[in-house]
Amino acid sequence: MRYVIGICIVTGFLIWDGAYNEGRYVSYAVFELKRLTAMVGA
């Protein structure tokens, strides 16, 4: 049940971000992940 609640929260955030912010937060998160993996050297 915990996983279902977590998936619902993440899905709701993605829908909210895409609908009201043009995906700004998701793109920022992807950019940061790429930067961190480049820093680690992966």
ChimeraX attribute file (.defattr): number of C-alpha atoms within 10 A of each C-alpha:
attribute: neighborCount
match mode: 1-to-1
recipient: residues
	/A:1	6
	/A:2	7
	/A:3	8
	/A:4	9
	/A:5	10
	/A:6	11
	/A:7	12
	/A:8	12
	/A:9	12
	/A:10	12
	/A:11	12
	/A:12	12
	/A:13	14
	/A:14	14
	/A:15	14
	/A:16	13
	/A:17	16
	/A:18	14
	/A:19	10
	/A:20	9
	/A:21	11
	/A:22	12
	/A:23	14
	/A:24	11
	/A:25	14
	/A:26	15
	/A:27	12
	/A:28	11
	/A:29	11
	/A:30	11
	/A:31	11
	/A:32	12
	/A:33	12
	/A:34	13
	/A:35	12
	/A:36	12
	/A:37	10
	/A:38	10
	/A:39	9
	/A:40	8
	/A:41	7
	/A:42	7
